[in-house]
Amino acid sequence: MHKMSDATAKPSVLPFFFSSFSWNFALGMTYPLVPLYANQLGMSGVGIGTLVALPVLVQISFNLIGGAYTDQVGGRSLMLAAFVLTASAGAVFFFAAGFWLLLLAQLLMVMSRAMYWPASWSLGSELPGGRSLQMGRLNAITNTGQILGMTGAGFCLLWFGFGPSFLLLAAMGALAFVLGRGVPEKARNAQRKPRRLFSGYAQLIGLRVIPFAIMCAYISALPFSLSFSFYPILFTEYGYGSDANGAMLALRAIGSAMAGLFIARYLDFSAKLAVPLGCAIATALSVGLIASAREAWMIGVLMAVVGLASGIMTLFFQMLISEISSIDNRGSALALGGLGWGLSHFSTPLAMGYLKDHYGILPAFYVLGGFAFLWSLCLIPMHRWAFINLRDSNVVTPTKEKP
């Protein structure tokens, strides 16, 4: 039997996937805990929307910085920093008793998200095997972690209250850091010339595909934005307890996990419009129709559908960005595409907070669903504009990969 040398041995992907699971468990816990805690403190809809949306301005900036640093130092270092910030945010949440400490904790959490997403997407795109298969697995693990985090937060809140729930959140962030230290360092290319920090953006900013990817990312992030802002409040208005609240939020993540594990490998992630347009319309309809649902099974179906549609859309824009970028500027490219997420996380809670205070929470969901539907229709001319000169811009058209 020949022993494989250390030089030729393939590093394990398990530390990467396990640390991603732990971090997403912590992230999932914030979805019901933060808005419900703010609601218990008596904050208005605008106050809750501000608490959720204002730190996203910081996230948008750090998202671009994080993408650039991912290209410079590798995704591992940025991912570990994100885990430390999450553990710190959980500790601040534990001591928070008013708006300003909650805002500080939210700032730490959104900085963590801004670093984690481009770093993890970049690392996932470089895993051995088919890119769509590995990114699908990463998205499935991401959503599975959020599923258990949301569900666990609901039961922990029911049994122990907010304080121990926030301590568990901090502990999961610390566990992610411990596990993440096992992720191997990326070997540096000795022949690669040093370059400026933001030079990757200069290579990408002129590509027409980037704005289209941002639009796709925006609609894919809409259910996420609602999950940590006004979905929990809507379900509380319907009369559901914290345990049922967490379970209903988890159904969205279950749909997204199904998209990553089972459905992604059978879809054609080419430059055709059918996949993103269909997913965008399904997301819009699910968001609007949930204001008409009352029974638990109806809410569950709509949450699973919106999770499935947004999960496929997320994978679509990740694949699109990965195909138009090189390894040297992929972190920057994914950060640019991720601007759509940041814009959704900023605009959606603020708009919903204003609409809730002035018209009620049910009309707010109707209006948001109508807006999302119009946004979906805007993808049609935007797609035509983005891909008409694809050959002239030397962009590689994404093709379906075999698992």
C-alpha positions as CSV (number, residue, x, y, z in Angstrom):
1,M,0.0,0.0,0.0
2,H,1.4,3.4,-1.0
3,K,1.1,6.2,1.4
4,M,0.0,9.5,0.0
5,S,2.5,12.3,0.7
6,D,1.4,15.4,2.4
7,A,2.0,17.4,-0.7
8,T,-0.4,15.3,-2.7
9,A,-3.0,14.7,0.0
10,K,-6.2,16.5,-0.6
11,P,-7.3,18.7,2.3
12,S,-10.6,17.9,4.0
13,V,-13.5,20.1,3.2
14,L,-15.3,19.2,6.5
15,P,-13.9,22.0,8.6
16,F,-15.1,24.5,6.0
17,F,-18.6,23.0,5.9
18,F,-18.9,22.5,9.7
19,S,-17.7,26.0,10.5
20,S,-20.2,27.3,7.9
21,F,-23.0,25.3,9.5
22,S,-22.1,26.7,13.0
23,W,-22.0,30.3,11.8
24,N,-25.3,30.0,10.0
25,F,-26.8,28.5,13.1
26,A,-25.9,31.7,14.9
27,L,-27.2,33.8,12.0
28,G,-30.5,31.9,12.0
29,M,-30.9,32.6,15.7
30,T,-30.8,36.3,15.1
31,Y,-33.8,36.2,12.6
32,P,-36.5,35.7,15.3
33,L,-34.6,36.9,18.3
34,V,-33.7,40.4,17.3
35,P,-37.1,41.7,16.0
36,L,-39.0,39.9,18.7
37,Y,-36.7,41.3,21.4
38,A,-37.1,44.8,19.9
39,N,-40.8,44.3,19.8
40,Q,-40.9,43.3,23.4
41,L,-39.0,46.4,24.3
42,G,-41.9,48.4,22.8
43,M,-40.1,49.8,19.7
44,S,-42.2,51.0,16.8
45,G,-42.2,49.6,13.3
46,V,-39.9,52.4,12.1
47,G,-37.7,51.8,15.2
48,I,-37.4,48.0,14.4
49,G,-36.9,48.8,10.7
50,T,-34.1,51.3,11.6
51,L,-32.5,48.8,13.9
52,V,-32.3,46.2,11.2
53,A,-31.6,48.4,8.2
54,L,-29.3,51.2,9.5
55,P,-26.3,48.8,10.1
56,V,-26.6,47.5,6.6
57,L,-25.1,50.8,5.3
58,V,-21.9,49.6,7.2
59,Q,-22.4,46.1,5.7
60,I,-22.5,47.4,2.1
61,S,-19.1,49.2,2.6
62,F,-17.5,46.3,4.5
63,N,-18.9,43.9,1.8
64,L,-16.8,45.6,-0.8
65,I,-13.7,45.8,1.5
66,G,-14.2,42.2,2.4
67,G,-14.4,41.1,-1.2
68,A,-11.2,43.0,-2.0
69,Y,-9.3,41.5,1.0
70,T,-10.6,38.0,0.0
71,D,-8.7,38.4,-3.2
72,Q,-5.6,39.7,-1.4
73,V,-5.3,37.4,1.7
74,G,-7.7,34.6,0.9
75,G,-11.1,33.7,2.2
76,R,-10.0,31.8,5.3
77,S,-8.7,34.9,7.2
78,L,-11.9,36.9,6.4
79,M,-14.1,34.0,7.4
80,L,-12.4,33.6,10.8
81,A,-12.7,37.4,11.5
82,A,-16.5,37.0,10.7
83,F,-16.8,34.3,13.3
84,V,-15.1,36.4,16.0
85,L,-17.5,39.3,15.2
86,T,-20.5,37.0,15.6
87,A,-19.4,35.7,19.0
88,S,-18.9,39.4,20.0
89,A,-22.3,40.4,18.7
90,G,-24.0,37.6,20.8
91,A,-22.3,38.9,23.9
92,V,-23.5,42.5,23.3
93,F,-27.0,41.2,22.6
94,F,-27.0,39.5,26.0
95,F,-26.3,42.9,27.8
96,A,-28.5,45.0,25.6
97,A,-31.5,46.6,27.2
98,G,-32.2,49.5,24.8
99,F,-31.8,50.7,21.3
100,W,-28.2,51.8,21.3
101,L,-26.7,48.5,22.5
102,L,-29.0,46.6,20.2
103,L,-27.7,48.8,17.4
104,L,-24.1,48.1,18.3
105,A,-24.8,44.3,18.3
106,Q,-26.4,44.6,15.0
107,L,-23.4,46.6,13.6
108,L,-21.1,43.7,14.7
109,M,-23.4,41.2,13.2
110,V,-23.7,42.9,9.8
111,M,-19.9,43.4,9.7
112,S,-19.7,39.7,10.2
113,R,-22.1,39.0,7.4
114,A,-20.2,41.4,5.1
115,M,-17.0,39.5,5.6
116,Y,-18.4,36.0,5.7
117,W,-20.4,35.9,2.5
118,P,-17.8,36.9,-0.1
119,A,-15.2,34.8,1.7
120,S,-17.3,31.6,1.9
121,W,-18.6,31.9,-1.6
122,S,-15.1,32.4,-2.9
123,L,-13.8,29.4,-0.9
124,G,-16.8,27.3,-2.0
125,S,-16.3,28.1,-5.7
126,E,-12.7,26.8,-5.5
127,L,-13.6,23.4,-3.9
128,P,-12.7,20.3,-6.0
129,G,-15.6,18.9,-8.1
130,G,-18.4,20.5,-10.1
131,R,-18.9,24.1,-9.1
132,S,-22.7,24.0,-9.2
133,L,-22.6,20.8,-7.1
134,Q,-20.3,22.2,-4.5
135,M,-22.0,25.6,-4.3
136,G,-25.3,23.8,-4.0
137,R,-23.9,21.8,-1.1
138,L,-22.6,25.0,0.5
139,N,-26.0,26.7,0.1
140,A,-27.7,23.6,1.5
141,I,-25.5,23.6,4.6
142,T,-26.0,27.4,4.9
143,N,-29.7,26.9,5.0
144,T,-29.7,23.8,7.2
145,G,-27.7,25.8,9.8
146,Q,-30.2,28.6,9.6
147,I,-33.1,26.2,9.8
148,L,-31.8,24.7,13.1
149,G,-30.8,28.1,14.3
150,M,-34.3,29.6,13.8
151,T,-36.0,26.6,15.3
152,G,-33.6,26.3,18.1
153,A,-34.0,30.0,18.9
154,G,-37.7,29.6,19.1
155,F,-37.6,26.7,21.6
156,C,-34.7,28.3,23.6
157,L,-36.7,31.5,23.8
158,L,-39.8,29.6,24.9
159,W,-37.9,27.6,27.6
160,F,-35.2,29.9,28.8
161,G,-35.9,33.5,27.6
162,F,-33.8,36.0,25.6
163,G,-30.7,36.1,27.8
164,P,-29.7,32.4,27.4
165,S,-30.7,32.5,23.8
166,F,-28.2,35.3,23.0
167,L,-25.5,33.4,25.0
168,L,-26.1,30.3,22.8
169,L,-25.8,32.6,19.7
170,A,-22.4,33.8,21.0
171,A,-21.3,30.2,21.7
172,M,-22.1,29.1,18.2
173,G,-20.0,32.0,16.8
174,A,-17.1,30.9,19.0
175,L,-17.5,27.2,17.9
176,A,-17.4,28.3,14.2
177,F,-14.1,30.0,14.9
178,V,-12.6,26.9,16.5
179,L,-13.8,24.7,13.6
180,G,-12.8,27.3,11.0
181,R,-9.2,27.2,12.1
182,G,-9.1,23.7,10.5
183,V,-9.7,25.2,7.0
184,P,-6.4,25.0,5.1
185,E,-4.7,28.1,4.0
186,K,-4.8,28.8,0.3
187,A,-1.5,28.3,-1.4
188,R,-0.2,31.6,-2.7
189,N,0.9,31.9,-6.3
190,A,4.6,33.0,-6.2
191,Q,4.4,34.4,-9.7
192,R,1.4,36.6,-9.0
193,K,2.4,40.2,-9.1
194,P,1.3,42.5,-6.1
195,R,-1.6,44.8,-7.0
196,R,-3.7,47.5,-5.4
197,L,-6.5,46.4,-3.0
198,F,-9.4,47.5,-5.1
199,S,-7.9,46.8,-8.5
200,G,-10.3,43.8,-9.0
201,Y,-13.3,46.2,-9.1
202,A,-11.7,48.2,-11.9
203,Q,-11.7,45.0,-14.0
204,L,-15.3,44.2,-13.3
205,I,-17.2,47.4,-12.9
206,G,-17.7,47.9,-16.7
207,L,-19.3,44.5,-17.3
208,R,-23.0,44.8,-18.1
209,V,-23.6,41.4,-16.4
210,I,-22.8,42.8,-13.0
211,P,-25.9,45.1,-12.7
212,F,-28.1,42.2,-13.8
213,A,-26.5,39.9,-11.2
214,I,-27.1,42.6,-8.5
215,M,-30.8,42.7,-9.5
216,C,-31.0,38.9,-9.2
217,A,-29.2,39.0,-5.8
218,Y,-31.7,41.7,-4.6
219,I,-34.8,39.6,-5.2
220,S,-33.1,36.4,-3.9
221,A,-32.3,38.3,-0.6
222,L,-35.9,39.6,-0.1
223,P,-37.0,36.6,2.0
224,F,-33.8,36.8,4.1
225,S,-34.6,40.5,4.7
226,L,-38.1,39.7,5.9
227,S,-36.9,36.7,8.0
228,F,-34.9,38.9,10.3
229,S,-37.3,41.8,10.3
230,F,-41.1,41.5,9.7
231,Y,-41.9,37.8,9.1
232,P,-41.6,37.1,12.9
233,I,-43.8,40.0,13.7
234,L,-46.4,39.0,11.1
235,F,-46.6,35.5,12.6
236,T,-46.9,36.9,16.1
237,E,-49.8,39.1,14.8
238,Y,-51.4,35.9,13.6
239,G,-51.2,34.6,17.2
240,Y,-48.4,32.0,16.8
241,G,-46.0,31.5,19.7
242,S,-42.2,31.8,19.5
243,D,-41.7,28.0,18.9
244,A,-44.1,28.0,15.9
245,N,-42.6,31.3,14.8
246,G,-39.1,29.8,14.5
247,A,-40.5,26.7,12.8
248,M,-42.3,28.8,10.1
249,L,-39.2,30.8,9.5
250,A,-37.2,27.5,9.2
251,L,-39.5,26.4,6.3
252,R,-38.1,29.1,4.1
253,A,-34.6,27.8,4.8
254,I,-35.8,24.2,4.1
255,G,-36.9,25.3,0.7
256,S,-33.6,26.9,0.0
257,A,-31.7,23.8,1.2
258,M,-33.8,21.7,-1.1
259,A,-32.8,24.0,-4.0
260,G,-29.1,23.6,-3.2
261,L,-29.1,19.8,-2.6
262,F,-31.5,18.3,-5.0
263,I,-32.8,20.8,-7.6
264,A,-29.7,22.8,-8.6
265,R,-28.0,19.9,-10.4
266,Y,-30.9,19.5,-12.8
267,L,-31.3,23.2,-13.8
268,D,-29.7,24.9,-16.7
269,F,-27.7,27.8,-15.2
270,S,-27.0,29.3,-18.6
271,A,-27.4,32.9,-19.7
272,K,-31.1,32.2,-20.4
273,L,-33.8,34.3,-18.7
274,A,-36.2,31.5,-17.7
275,V,-34.6,30.5,-14.4
276,P,-34.1,33.9,-12.8
277,L,-37.4,35.3,-14.1
278,G,-39.5,32.3,-12.9
279,C,-37.8,32.4,-9.5
280,A,-38.3,36.2,-9.1
281,I,-42.0,36.0,-9.9
282,A,-42.5,33.0,-7.6
283,T,-40.7,35.0,-4.8
284,A,-42.9,38.1,-5.4
285,L,-46.2,36.1,-5.3
286,S,-45.2,34.2,-2.2
287,V,-44.3,37.5,-0.4
288,G,-47.6,39.1,-1.3
289,L,-49.9,36.2,-0.8
290,I,-48.7,35.4,2.8
291,A,-50.7,38.4,4.0
292,S,-53.8,36.4,3.0
293,A,-52.7,33.2,4.8
294,R,-53.9,32.4,8.3
295,E,-53.7,28.6,8.6
296,A,-50.3,27.2,9.5
297,W,-50.2,24.9,6.5
298,M,-50.8,27.8,4.1
299,I,-48.1,29.8,5.7
300,G,-45.8,26.7,5.6
301,V,-46.4,26.2,1.9
302,L,-45.7,29.8,1.0
303,M,-42.6,29.9,3.1
304,A,-41.3,26.7,1.5
305,V,-42.0,28.1,-2.0
306,V,-40.3,31.4,-1.3
307,G,-37.3,29.6,0.1
308,L,-37.1,27.3,-2.9
309,A,-37.4,30.1,-5.4
310,S,-35.0,32.4,-3.7
311,G,-32.5,29.5,-3.1
312,I,-32.4,28.8,-6.8
313,M,-32.0,32.5,-7.6
314,T,-29.1,32.7,-5.1
315,L,-27.3,29.8,-6.8
316,F,-28.0,31.3,-10.2
317,F,-26.3,34.6,-9.4
318,Q,-23.4,32.9,-7.6
319,M,-22.8,30.7,-10.7
320,L,-23.1,33.7,-13.0
321,I,-20.6,35.7,-11.0
322,S,-18.2,32.8,-10.7
323,E,-18.2,32.2,-14.5
324,I,-17.5,35.9,-15.4
325,S,-14.6,36.2,-12.9
326,S,-11.2,34.6,-12.4
327,I,-9.8,33.2,-9.2
328,D,-7.8,36.5,-8.7
329,N,-10.8,38.7,-8.7
330,R,-13.6,36.3,-7.7
331,G,-13.9,37.7,-4.1
332,S,-14.4,41.2,-5.6
333,A,-16.9,39.9,-8.2
334,L,-19.0,38.1,-5.5
335,A,-18.9,41.2,-3.3
336,L,-20.2,43.3,-6.2
337,G,-23.0,40.8,-6.8
338,G,-23.7,40.7,-3.1
339,L,-24.5,44.4,-3.2
340,G,-28.0,43.3,-4.1
341,W,-28.3,41.5,-0.8
342,G,-27.1,44.6,1.1
343,L,-29.6,46.9,-0.8
344,S,-32.4,44.5,0.1
345,H,-31.4,44.2,3.7
346,F,-31.3,48.1,3.9
347,S,-34.5,49.0,1.9
348,T,-36.9,46.2,2.8
349,P,-37.0,46.7,6.7
350,L,-37.2,50.5,6.4
351,A,-40.0,50.3,3.8
352,M,-41.9,47.7,5.8
353,G,-41.5,49.6,9.0
354,Y,-43.0,52.7,7.4
355,L,-45.8,50.8,5.8
356,K,-46.6,48.9,9.0
357,D,-46.9,52.1,11.1
358,H,-49.0,53.9,8.5
359,Y,-51.2,51.2,6.9
360,G,-50.8,48.0,9.0
361,I,-48.6,45.0,8.5
362,L,-50.9,43.1,6.1
363,P,-51.0,46.0,3.5
364,A,-47.3,46.3,3.9
365,F,-46.8,42.7,2.7
366,Y,-49.2,43.3,-0.2
367,V,-47.3,46.4,-1.3
368,L,-43.9,44.7,-1.0
369,G,-45.2,41.7,-3.1
370,G,-46.4,44.1,-5.8
371,F,-43.1,45.9,-5.8
372,A,-41.2,42.6,-6.1
373,F,-43.4,41.6,-9.0
374,L,-42.6,44.8,-10.9
375,W,-38.9,44.3,-10.1
376,S,-39.2,40.8,-11.6
377,L,-40.6,42.2,-14.9
378,C,-37.7,44.7,-15.0
379,L,-35.3,41.7,-15.3
380,I,-36.6,41.1,-18.9
381,P,-35.1,44.3,-20.5
382,M,-32.1,44.2,-18.1
383,H,-31.3,40.7,-19.2
384,R,-31.4,41.7,-22.9
385,W,-29.1,44.7,-22.2
386,A,-26.7,42.7,-20.1
387,F,-26.1,39.8,-22.5
388,I,-26.5,41.4,-26.0
389,N,-22.8,42.2,-26.2
390,L,-21.5,39.3,-24.3
391,R,-19.0,38.2,-26.9
392,D,-17.6,41.7,-27.3
393,S,-17.0,42.0,-23.5
394,N,-15.1,38.6,-23.4
395,V,-17.4,37.3,-20.8
396,V,-17.8,33.5,-20.5
397,T,-21.4,32.4,-20.7
398,P,-22.2,30.1,-17.8
399,T,-22.9,26.5,-18.8
400,K,-24.6,23.7,-17.0
401,E,-22.1,21.5,-15.2
402,K,-22.6,17.8,-14.8
403,P,-22.4,16.5,-11.2
